[in-house]
Amino acid sequence: MSVYIFQTNNNILLYLIIINSISDISAYLVGSLIKGPKLTPRISPNKTYSGSIAAIIGSVIFSMLFPLSGHLFYSMCIGSFISIFGQLGDLLVSIYKRKQGFKDSGKIIPGHGGLLDRFDSLMLNMIFIFLLINLNFIS
């Protein structure tokens, strides 16, 4: 039953994309303004602790304003985990790219790491949301 909900409910995928985007935008804006110590300078030299924390806060605020779950606490957890898994997915792809010896994963979006960098943070999040649905946290 849960897999059927995932395949037919476009709101879940849209929710994931929106929160993931808010996380990325929050991290970029706050990290660029505040700067501060780097999170993983060898893997992804532009990521800062301030940006990472802002990403989580921005995602939690959005998930509180537009809850996916009927429970506010679950929605806050979902928002924070989407941000955390998105950041981890981004770092995993960055590690892979560094090991392969290239910086950008394409030239379609120059200066932003390529087209794949728009989707790398969604990779782990798709698994996370799928698990939430199958464990009946989201229905």
C-alpha positions as CSV (number, residue, x, y, z in Angstrom):
1,M,0.0,0.0,0.0
2,S,2.8,2.5,0.9
3,V,4.6,2.0,-2.4
4,Y,1.3,2.8,-4.2
5,I,1.0,6.0,-2.3
6,F,4.6,7.0,-3.2
7,Q,3.9,6.3,-6.9
8,T,0.7,8.2,-7.1
9,N,1.1,11.1,-4.7
10,N,3.0,13.9,-6.4
11,N,2.9,16.1,-3.3
12,I,5.5,13.9,-1.6
13,L,8.1,14.3,-4.4
14,L,7.3,18.0,-4.7
15,Y,7.7,18.4,-0.9
16,L,11.1,16.7,-1.0
17,I,12.3,18.9,-3.9
18,I,11.1,22.1,-2.2
19,I,12.6,21.3,1.2
20,N,15.8,20.1,-0.5
21,S,16.0,23.3,-2.5
22,I,15.3,25.5,0.6
23,S,18.1,23.6,2.4
24,D,20.6,24.3,-0.5
25,I,19.6,27.9,-0.8
26,S,19.8,28.5,3.0
27,A,23.2,27.0,3.1
28,Y,24.5,29.0,0.2
29,L,23.1,32.4,1.4
30,V,24.1,32.1,5.1
31,G,27.4,30.4,4.3
32,S,28.3,33.2,1.8
33,L,27.3,35.9,4.2
34,I,28.7,34.6,7.5
35,K,31.5,32.5,6.1
36,G,33.4,30.9,9.0
37,P,35.2,27.6,9.4
38,K,34.9,25.1,6.5
39,L,33.0,21.9,7.0
40,T,35.1,19.7,4.8
41,P,37.7,21.7,3.0
42,R,39.3,18.8,1.1
43,I,36.1,17.4,-0.2
44,S,34.0,20.5,-0.8
45,P,36.0,23.7,0.0
46,N,33.0,26.1,-0.1
47,K,30.8,24.4,2.5
48,T,30.8,26.0,6.0
49,Y,29.4,25.1,9.4
50,S,27.3,28.2,9.3
51,G,25.8,27.2,6.0
52,S,25.2,23.6,7.1
53,I,23.4,24.8,10.3
54,A,21.3,27.3,8.3
55,A,20.3,24.6,5.9
56,I,18.9,22.5,8.7
57,I,17.1,25.5,10.3
58,G,15.6,26.6,7.0
59,S,14.3,23.2,6.3
60,V,12.8,22.8,9.7
61,I,11.1,26.2,9.5
62,F,9.6,25.3,6.1
63,S,8.5,21.9,7.3
64,M,6.8,23.5,10.3
65,L,4.9,26.0,8.1
66,F,3.9,23.3,5.6
67,P,3.8,20.0,7.5
68,L,3.9,16.8,5.5
69,S,2.9,14.7,8.5
70,G,-0.1,15.3,10.8
71,H,2.3,15.7,13.7
72,L,4.4,18.8,14.0
73,F,7.3,17.0,15.7
74,Y,7.5,14.4,12.8
75,S,7.4,17.2,10.3
76,M,10.3,18.9,12.0
77,C,12.2,15.7,12.0
78,I,11.4,15.1,8.3
79,G,12.6,18.6,7.5
80,S,15.9,18.2,9.4
81,F,16.6,14.8,8.0
82,I,15.9,15.9,4.4
83,S,18.5,18.7,5.0
84,I,21.0,16.3,6.6
85,F,20.7,13.6,4.0
86,G,20.8,16.2,1.2
87,Q,24.1,17.6,2.6
88,L,25.5,14.0,2.9
89,G,24.4,13.2,-0.7
90,D,26.1,16.3,-1.9
91,L,29.3,15.4,0.0
92,L,29.3,11.8,-1.3
93,V,29.1,13.0,-4.9
94,S,31.9,15.5,-4.2
95,I,34.1,12.8,-2.8
96,Y,33.4,10.7,-5.9
97,K,34.2,13.6,-8.2
98,R,37.4,14.4,-6.4
99,K,38.6,10.8,-6.6
100,Q,37.8,10.8,-10.3
101,G,39.8,14.0,-10.8
102,F,37.2,16.4,-12.0
103,K,35.5,19.3,-10.4
104,D,32.3,19.8,-12.3
105,S,29.9,17.0,-13.4
106,G,28.9,18.8,-16.6
107,K,29.0,22.1,-18.5
108,I,25.2,22.7,-18.8
109,I,25.1,24.9,-15.7
110,P,28.6,26.5,-15.6
111,G,29.9,27.6,-12.2
112,H,27.5,25.4,-10.3
113,G,29.2,22.1,-10.7
114,G,27.1,20.9,-13.6
115,L,23.7,19.4,-13.9
116,L,24.4,16.5,-11.6
117,D,25.1,18.9,-8.7
118,R,21.4,20.0,-8.9
119,F,20.4,16.4,-8.1
120,D,23.1,15.0,-5.9
121,S,21.5,16.1,-2.7
122,L,18.3,14.4,-3.8
123,M,19.9,11.0,-4.2
124,L,20.0,10.0,-0.5
125,N,16.7,11.9,0.1
126,M,14.8,9.7,-2.3
127,I,15.8,6.6,-0.3
128,F,15.0,8.4,3.0
129,I,11.5,9.4,1.9
130,F,10.9,5.9,0.4
131,L,11.8,4.4,3.8
132,L,9.5,6.8,5.7
133,I,6.6,5.9,3.4
134,N,7.2,2.2,3.8
135,L,7.5,2.5,7.6
136,N,4.2,4.4,7.5
137,F,5.6,7.6,8.9
138,I,4.1,9.4,5.9
139,S,0.8,8.3,4.4
